[in-house]
Amino acid sequence: MMYWYGNGMNGWGYAVMTIGMVLFWTVAILGGVALIRHLTRPAGAAGGPSAEQLLAERFARGEIDEEEYGKRLKTLRSSG
């Protein structure tokens, strides 16, 4: 038996252990959230609107006329 001599942990040991566990769980939770968001993201989603959606918005705002909208939409769809 050691009788409280030698192998006990002092205040710095508890502080380092506490900080280490907080950091560990923070990294583990953030990593899990990032993994879930990555796996549930739709394929090919870049996060912004598509070119066709942008073109439709410009047409709706009146920035381009119907003829130009049709030509650009045809070009977008033919380029794949």
TORZA-25875 format. One line per field, with one value per residue: residue number from 1; residue in one letter; chain; x, y, z of N, C-alpha, C in turn. Coordinates in nm, 4 decimals. Example, Ala and Ser with C-alpha at 12.3 -4.5 7.8 and 13.67 -1.06 7.14 Angstrom:
i	c(1 / 2)
aa	c(A / S)
ch	c(A / A)
n.x	c(1.3190 / 1.2850)
n.y	c(-0.5690 / -0.2250)
n.z	c(0.7800 / 0.7080)
ca.x	c(1.2300 / 1.3670)
ca.y	c(-0.4500 / -0.1060)
ca.z	c(0.7800 / 0.7140)
c.x	c(1.3200 / 1.2900)
c.y	c(-0.3300 / 0.0030)
c.z	c(0.7800 / 0.7870)
END
This chain:
i	c(1 / 2 / 3 / 4 / 5 / 6 / 7 / 8 / 9 / 10 / 11 / 12 / 13 / 14 / 15 / 16 / 17 / 18 / 19 / 20 / 21 / 22 / 23 / 24 / 25 / 26 / 27 / 28 / 29 / 30 / 31 / 32 / 33 / 34 / 35 / 36 / 37 / 38 / 39 / 40 / 41 / 42 / 43 / 44 / 45 / 46 / 47 / 48 / 49 / 50 / 51 / 52 / 53 / 54 / 55 / 56 / 57 / 58 / 59 / 60 / 61 / 62 / 63 / 64 / 65 / 66 / 67 / 68 / 69 / 70 / 71 / 72 / 73 / 74 / 75 / 76 / 77 / 78 / 79 / 80)
aa	c(M / M / Y / W / Y / G / N / G / M / N / G / W / G / Y / A / V / M / T / I / G / M / V / L / F / W / T / V / A / I / L / G / G / V / A / L / I / R / H / L / T / R / P / A / G / A / A / G / G / P / S / A / E / Q / L / L / A / E / R / F / A / R / G / E / I / D / E / E / E / Y / G / K / R / L / K / T / L / R / S / S / G)
ch	c(A / A / A / A / A / A / A / A / A / A / A / A / A / A / A / A / A / A / A / A / A / A / A / A / A / A / A / A / A / A / A / A / A / A / A / A / A / A / A / A / A / A / A / A / A / A / A / A / A / A / A / A / A / A / A / A / A / A / A / A / A / A / A / A / A / A / A / A / A / A / A / A / A / A / A / A / A / A / A / A)
n.x	c(0.0839 / 0.0394 / -0.0108 / -0.0782 / 0.1505 / 0.3791 / 0.2646 / 0.0388 / -0.1882 / -0.1306 / -0.2530 / -0.1911 / -0.1907 / -0.4623 / -0.5699 / -0.4520 / -0.5521 / -0.8285 / -0.8449 / -0.7444 / -0.9443 / -1.1671 / -1.0819 / -1.0509 / -1.3200 / -1.4405 / -1.3121 / -1.3883 / -1.6722 / -1.7085 / -1.5791 / -1.7483 / -1.9863 / -1.9014 / -1.8432 / -2.0983 / -2.2374 / -2.0942 / -2.1456 / -2.4226 / -2.4662 / -2.5978 / -2.5052 / -2.2795 / -2.3526 / -2.2699 / -2.3248 / -2.4277 / -2.6613 / -2.7654 / -2.6470 / -2.8628 / -3.0634 / -2.9666 / -2.9802 / -3.2567 / -3.3370 / -3.2251 / -3.3760 / -3.6301 / -3.5988 / -3.5849 / -3.3515 / -3.2581 / -3.3991 / -3.6703 / -3.5827 / -3.3009 / -3.2803 / -3.3795 / -3.1830 / -2.9503 / -3.0229 / -3.0559 / -2.7910 / -2.6656 / -2.7844 / -2.7050 / -2.4319 / -2.3955)
n.y	c(-0.1182 / 0.2316 / 0.4539 / 0.7331 / 0.8382 / 0.9436 / 0.8286 / 0.9857 / 1.2148 / 1.5526 / 1.8990 / 2.0093 / 1.7860 / 1.7090 / 1.9347 / 1.9253 / 1.6801 / 1.7358 / 1.9436 / 1.8044 / 1.6063 / 1.7662 / 1.8812 / 1.6457 / 1.5451 / 1.7597 / 1.7619 / 1.5047 / 1.5248 / 1.7385 / 1.6270 / 1.4082 / 1.5412 / 1.6766 / 1.4565 / 1.3350 / 1.5433 / 1.5500 / 1.2963 / 1.3006 / 1.4913 / 1.5946 / 1.4398 / 1.6065 / 1.8575 / 2.1845 / 2.3775 / 2.6204 / 2.8008 / 2.6514 / 2.6951 / 2.7189 / 2.7975 / 3.0481 / 3.1808 / 3.1751 / 3.3391 / 3.5845 / 3.6299 / 3.6505 / 3.8843 / 4.0650 / 4.1324 / 4.0109 / 3.9391 / 3.7357 / 3.6039 / 3.6056 / 3.4613 / 3.2094 / 3.1366 / 3.1233 / 2.9302 / 2.7082 / 2.6793 / 2.6202 / 2.3721 / 2.2156 / 2.1996 / 2.0312)
n.z	c(0.0000 / -0.0677 / 0.0899 / 0.0377 / -0.0748 / -0.3166 / -0.5893 / -0.6375 / -0.8053 / -0.8770 / -0.8669 / -1.1227 / -1.2843 / -1.2813 / -1.4080 / -1.6658 / -1.7509 / -1.7548 / -1.9478 / -2.1673 / -2.2033 / -2.2644 / -2.5057 / -2.6575 / -2.6722 / -2.8005 / -3.0529 / -3.1367 / -3.1524 / -3.3358 / -3.5569 / -3.6071 / -3.6742 / -3.9063 / -4.0715 / -4.0964 / -4.2251 / -4.4622 / -4.5708 / -4.6068 / -4.7944 / -5.1074 / -5.4188 / -5.6290 / -5.5485 / -5.5170 / -5.3438 / -5.4243 / -5.6396 / -5.9519 / -6.2929 / -6.4663 / -6.2901 / -6.2106 / -6.4571 / -6.5006 / -6.2896 / -6.3668 / -6.5966 / -6.4816 / -6.3338 / -6.5354 / -6.6633 / -6.8921 / -7.2136 / -7.3544 / -7.5861 / -7.5630 / -7.3267 / -7.4086 / -7.6002 / -7.4436 / -7.2555 / -7.4199 / -7.5053 / -7.2599 / -7.1962 / -7.4099 / -7.3795 / -7.1729)
ca.x	c(0.0000 / 0.1223 / -0.0406 / -0.0773 / 0.2874 / 0.4418 / 0.1962 / -0.0839 / -0.1902 / -0.1455 / -0.3454 / -0.1592 / -0.2345 / -0.6069 / -0.5960 / -0.4145 / -0.6465 / -0.9555 / -0.8296 / -0.7301 / -1.0736 / -1.2519 / -1.0330 / -1.0822 / -1.4624 / -1.4705 / -1.2669 / -1.4702 / -1.8069 / -1.6986 / -1.5470 / -1.8697 / -2.0793 / -1.8474 / -1.8602 / -2.2403 / -2.2730 / -2.0316 / -2.2114 / -2.5615 / -2.4709 / -2.6326 / -2.3925 / -2.2659 / -2.3994 / -2.1596 / -2.3700 / -2.4909 / -2.7605 / -2.7110 / -2.6417 / -2.9991 / -3.1366 / -2.9207 / -3.0346 / -3.3998 / -3.3496 / -3.1977 / -3.4930 / -3.7404 / -3.5725 / -3.5931 / -3.2178 / -3.2459 / -3.5310 / -3.7068 / -3.4984 / -3.1676 / -3.2979 / -3.3911 / -3.0530 / -2.8553 / -3.0692 / -3.0227 / -2.6458 / -2.6348 / -2.8297 / -2.6291 / -2.2934 / -2.3999)
ca.y	c(0.0000 / 0.3500 / 0.5494 / 0.8702 / 0.8833 / 0.9126 / 0.8169 / 1.0650 / 1.3179 / 1.6853 / 1.9902 / 2.0232 / 1.6638 / 1.7180 / 2.0403 / 1.8745 / 1.5744 / 1.7992 / 2.0122 / 1.7003 / 1.5429 / 1.8639 / 1.8875 / 1.5191 / 1.5371 / 1.8636 / 1.7116 / 1.3887 / 1.5689 / 1.8154 / 1.5320 / 1.3331 / 1.6304 / 1.6981 / 1.3315 / 1.3184 / 1.6427 / 1.5097 / 1.1770 / 1.3275 / 1.5947 / 1.5394 / 1.4293 / 1.7158 / 1.9853 / 2.2751 / 2.4690 / 2.7376 / 2.7716 / 2.6040 / 2.7958 / 2.7375 / 2.8755 / 3.1868 / 3.2343 / 3.1977 / 3.4564 / 3.7031 / 3.6475 / 3.6956 / 4.0241 / 4.1489 / 4.1684 / 3.9579 / 3.9166 / 3.5964 / 3.5484 / 3.5789 / 3.3532 / 3.0844 / 3.1021 / 3.0834 / 2.8041 / 2.6050 / 2.6609 / 2.5493 / 2.2321 / 2.1411 / 2.1794 / 1.9189)
ca.z	c(0.0000 / -0.0845 / 0.1968 / -0.0121 / -0.0978 / -0.4427 / -0.7168 / -0.6439 / -0.9079 / -0.8173 / -0.9334 / -1.2656 / -1.3518 / -1.3011 / -1.5073 / -1.7974 / -1.7842 / -1.7871 / -2.0763 / -2.2686 / -2.2296 / -2.3329 / -2.6436 / -2.7230 / -2.7044 / -2.9001 / -3.1830 / -3.1735 / -3.1909 / -3.4603 / -3.6630 / -3.6375 / -3.7452 / -4.0412 / -4.1456 / -4.1277 / -4.3265 / -4.5884 / -4.6224 / -4.6413 / -4.8984 / -5.2385 / -5.5118 / -5.7236 / -5.4943 / -5.4868 / -5.2419 / -5.4811 / -5.7436 / -6.0789 / -6.3983 / -6.5168 / -6.1914 / -6.2224 / -6.5807 / -6.4777 / -6.2023 / -6.4488 / -6.6832 / -6.3971 / -6.2959 / -6.6540 / -6.7107 / -7.0277 / -7.2741 / -7.3775 / -7.6925 / -7.5074 / -7.2298 / -7.4834 / -7.6597 / -7.3379 / -7.1975 / -7.5185 / -7.4970 / -7.1343 / -7.2026 / -7.5115 / -7.3353 / -7.0809)
c.x	c(0.0877 / 0.0995 / -0.0196 / 0.0636 / 0.3302 / 0.3539 / 0.0667 / -0.0732 / -0.2113 / -0.2413 / -0.3188 / -0.2020 / -0.3840 / -0.6415 / -0.5655 / -0.5113 / -0.7816 / -0.9496 / -0.8179 / -0.8627 / -1.1691 / -1.2098 / -1.0680 / -1.2285 / -1.5039 / -1.4323 / -1.3531 / -1.6094 / -1.8031 / -1.6638 / -1.6686 / -1.9707 / -2.0312 / -1.8651 / -2.0056 / -2.2831 / -2.2149 / -2.1055 / -2.3554 / -2.5766 / -2.5073 / -2.5117 / -2.3941 / -2.3134 / -2.2795 / -2.2008 / -2.4403 / -2.5932 / -2.6936 / -2.7128 / -2.7806 / -3.0836 / -3.0958 / -2.9771 / -3.1842 / -3.4227 / -3.3250 / -3.3160 / -3.6106 / -3.7222 / -3.5797 / -3.4588 / -3.1940 / -3.3863 / -3.5515 / -3.6174 / -3.3591 / -3.1732 / -3.3024 / -3.2587 / -2.9553 / -2.8944 / -3.0362 / -2.8724 / -2.6052 / -2.6708 / -2.7525 / -2.4861 / -2.2831 / -2.3646)
c.y	c(0.1236 / 0.4546 / 0.6943 / 0.9228 / 0.8462 / 0.9210 / 0.8969 / 1.1730 / 1.4536 / 1.7713 / 2.0057 / 1.8997 / 1.6642 / 1.8218 / 1.9908 / 1.7652 / 1.6339 / 1.8676 / 1.9106 / 1.6346 / 1.6382 / 1.8741 / 1.7600 / 1.5136 / 1.6440 / 1.8166 / 1.5940 / 1.4313 / 1.6458 / 1.7251 / 1.4499 / 1.4167 / 1.6527 / 1.5734 / 1.3112 / 1.4177 / 1.6058 / 1.3921 / 1.2022 / 1.4355 / 1.5310 / 1.5396 / 1.5464 / 1.8495 / 2.0701 / 2.3780 / 2.5927 / 2.6997 / 2.7278 / 2.7173 / 2.8229 / 2.8194 / 3.0230 / 3.2537 / 3.2650 / 3.3193 / 3.5854 / 3.7336 / 3.7030 / 3.8411 / 4.1194 / 4.1935 / 4.1203 / 3.9345 / 3.7678 / 3.5304 / 3.5124 / 3.4647 / 3.2178 / 3.0405 / 3.0527 / 2.9516 / 2.6875 / 2.5755 / 2.5838 / 2.4020 / 2.1512 / 2.1150 / 2.0734 / 1.9560)
c.z	c(0.0000 / 0.0247 / 0.1533 / -0.0353 / -0.2392 / -0.5663 / -0.7273 / -0.7520 / -0.8400 / -0.8995 / -1.0820 / -1.3436 / -1.3787 / -1.4076 / -1.6481 / -1.8430 / -1.8249 / -1.9229 / -2.1896 / -2.3034 / -2.3014 / -2.4795 / -2.7203 / -2.7651 / -2.8046 / -3.0394 / -3.2287 / -3.2214 / -3.3218 / -3.5791 / -3.7034 / -3.7146 / -3.8883 / -4.1279 / -4.1869 / -4.2352 / -4.4623 / -4.6517 / -4.6652 / -4.7474 / -5.0312 / -5.3318 / -5.6092 / -5.6728 / -5.4545 / -5.3832 / -5.2960 / -5.5856 / -5.8735 / -6.1809 / -6.4544 / -6.4197 / -6.1965 / -6.3463 / -6.5649 / -6.3882 / -6.2799 / -6.5407 / -6.6023 / -6.3544 / -6.4147 / -6.7082 / -6.8537 / -7.0818 / -7.3045 / -7.4822 / -7.6393 / -7.4055 / -7.3012 / -7.5436 / -7.5534 / -7.2732 / -7.2911 / -7.5147 / -7.3717 / -7.1424 / -7.3053 / -7.4665 / -7.2275 / -6.9416)
END
